[in-house]
Amino acid sequence: PMSSHDNAYSAFMLDYAAGVLPPAERLVADLHRVLSPAGALNAQLLESVGGLMLEEATPQAVNPQPHLGAQDAIGAASSRLDPYLKRDLIALKWRKSIFGVKTLKTNTPMASLLRLDPGERAPGHSHGRRDVTVVLQGSYADEFGVYERGDLAFAESGMKHQPRAVGGETCVCLVAEEAGRPLLGFFGLFGVGVKKQKDAA
């Protein structure tokens, strides 16, 4: 049976293939697709299924404005991905958040970069809203597993965890957040868990 985490990933990738994710989450999904072979395969499979469904659908009048599918969006978004794929992320001008973790705002609303240096541990915390994270370099671990380059991690409202960098490389992630309340509190005060996706669609 599929876990609730598998369901979250499947729903996320279906929304991606349908082109309905908000900009920050679409950016995370684009990066997951580029950095993860499994992400690329899952996106292609979902687009194929969507194409077959469209072929069997009853024709309807449509708005003449063109709509980019997820595959076309990758080409159109290449310059949008370049800042995360083609530059030295460690050399950016990082700032410490009130939680003592290095972060950096991006040009995409509700998306920010997070950095954990080797051996660094973020404070334990709970989430006041859903967020989706993609690992850009290095890796980190929490109570629920290890997240490597290209992996997605989902944190639902009320879930708690304590990320820590693992291995000898600095970990940099892009985090897409929902509008609403951010972190609720330090470890132990709220929530019960985070989930990750590596390979399942």
C-alpha positions in Angstrom: 0.0 0.0 0.0 1.1 3.6 -0.6 2.1 5.6 2.4 0.8 9.1 3.0 4.2 10.3 1.9 3.9 8.5 -1.4 0.5 10.1 -1.9 2.0 13.6 -1.2 4.7 13.0 -3.8 2.3 11.6 -6.4 -0.1 14.5 -5.9 2.8 17.0 -6.1 4.1 15.5 -9.3 0.6 15.3 -10.8 0.1 19.0 -10.1 3.5 19.7 -11.6 2.6 17.7 -14.8 -0.7 19.6 -15.0 1.1 23.0 -14.6 -0.9 24.1 -11.6 1.9 24.4 -8.9 2.5 27.9 -7.5 5.8 29.4 -8.7 8.0 28.4 -5.7 6.8 24.8 -5.8 7.2 24.7 -9.6 10.8 25.8 -9.2 11.4 23.0 -6.6 9.8 20.5 -9.0 11.9 21.7 -12.0 15.1 21.3 -10.0 14.0 17.9 -8.7 13.4 16.9 -12.3 16.8 18.1 -13.5 18.8 16.8 -10.6 17.1 13.4 -10.0 16.9 10.7 -12.6 13.8 9.3 -10.8 12.3 12.8 -10.8 12.8 13.1 -14.5 11.3 9.6 -15.2 8.3 10.3 -12.9 7.6 13.6 -14.6 7.8 12.0 -18.1 5.5 9.2 -17.1 2.9 11.6 -15.7 3.1 13.8 -18.8 2.6 10.7 -21.0 -0.5 9.6 -19.0 -1.8 13.1 -19.2 -1.3 13.1 -22.9 -3.2 9.9 -23.3 -6.0 11.2 -21.3 -6.2 14.3 -23.4 -6.3 12.2 -26.6 -9.4 10.4 -25.3 -11.1 13.5 -23.9 -14.0 15.1 -25.7 -12.8 18.2 -27.6 -13.7 21.4 -26.0 -13.3 25.1 -26.9 -10.1 26.4 -25.4 -8.5 29.7 -24.7 -6.3 30.6 -27.7 -3.4 31.6 -25.4 -0.7 28.9 -25.4 -0.1 26.9 -22.3 3.4 25.4 -21.6 3.4 21.8 -20.4 6.0 20.7 -17.9 8.4 19.5 -20.6 8.2 22.8 -22.5 8.5 24.7 -19.2 11.8 23.0 -18.6 13.3 24.6 -21.7 11.6 27.9 -21.0 12.8 27.9 -17.4 16.4 27.0 -18.0 17.6 30.6 -17.2 15.5 30.5 -14.1 17.3 27.3 -13.0 20.8 28.5 -13.8 21.3 30.4 -10.6 20.8 27.1 -8.7 22.7 24.9 -11.0 25.6 26.9 -12.5 27.0 29.1 -9.8 28.9 28.6 -6.6 26.1 28.5 -4.0 28.5 28.6 -1.1 30.0 31.9 -2.2 26.6 33.7 -2.0 26.0 36.3 0.7 24.3 34.2 3.4 22.6 35.6 6.4 21.8 33.9 9.7 18.2 33.6 10.5 16.8 34.1 14.0 17.2 30.4 14.5 20.9 30.7 13.7 20.7 28.9 10.3 22.2 30.4 7.1 19.4 31.4 4.7 19.0 33.5 1.6 15.9 34.9 -0.1 15.5 34.2 -3.8 13.8 36.2 -6.6 10.8 33.7 -6.4 8.2 34.6 -3.8 7.9 32.0 -1.0 11.2 30.3 -2.0 14.5 30.6 -0.1 17.8 28.9 0.1 19.0 27.1 3.3 22.6 26.1 4.1 24.0 23.7 6.6 27.8 23.4 6.8 29.4 20.0 7.5 28.4 18.8 11.0 26.0 21.7 11.5 22.6 21.0 13.0 19.5 23.2 12.7 17.4 23.7 15.8 14.5 21.2 16.1 11.3 22.8 15.0 7.7 22.3 13.9 6.2 23.7 10.7 3.2 26.0 10.8 2.6 25.5 7.1 3.5 23.0 4.4 6.9 23.3 2.7 8.6 21.3 0.0 12.5 21.1 -0.1 14.8 20.0 -2.9 18.5 19.3 -2.1 20.8 21.2 -4.5 24.1 19.9 -3.1 25.5 17.9 -0.2 23.1 16.0 1.9 21.2 16.2 5.2 19.5 13.8 7.6 16.7 14.1 10.1 14.6 11.6 12.1 13.1 10.3 8.9 16.0 9.6 6.6 18.8 11.0 4.5 18.2 13.5 1.7 20.7 13.7 -1.1 21.1 15.8 -4.2 17.8 16.0 -6.1 15.7 14.5 -3.3 12.4 16.1 -2.3 11.3 16.4 1.3 7.8 17.3 2.3 7.0 18.9 5.7 3.3 19.2 6.5 1.8 21.7 9.0 2.5 20.5 12.6 5.3 18.1 11.7 8.6 18.4 13.5 12.2 17.5 12.8 15.8 18.5 13.3 17.9 18.6 10.1 21.6 18.1 10.2 24.3 18.1 7.5 25.8 14.7 6.8 29.0 13.9 5.0 31.9 16.3 4.3 30.1 18.7 1.9 28.1 21.8 2.7 24.4 21.1 2.2 22.3 23.7 0.3 18.6 23.3 -0.2 15.8 25.3 -1.9 12.7 25.5 0.2 9.2 26.4 -1.2 6.7 27.5 1.5 3.0 27.9 1.5 1.6 31.2 2.5 0.7 31.2 6.2 2.5 30.8 9.5 6.1 29.7 9.4 7.9 27.6 12.0 5.8 27.1 15.1 8.4 26.3 17.7 11.4 24.4 18.8 11.7 20.7 18.9 9.2 18.9 21.1 6.6 21.6 21.2 4.5 20.7 18.2 3.9 18.1 15.5 5.1 14.7 14.6 7.1 14.2 11.4 8.5 15.0 8.0 8.4 12.9 4.9 10.8 12.4 2.0 10.7 11.3 -1.6 13.6 9.8 -3.6 12.3 7.2 -6.0 8.6 6.5 -5.8 6.0 8.2 -8.1 
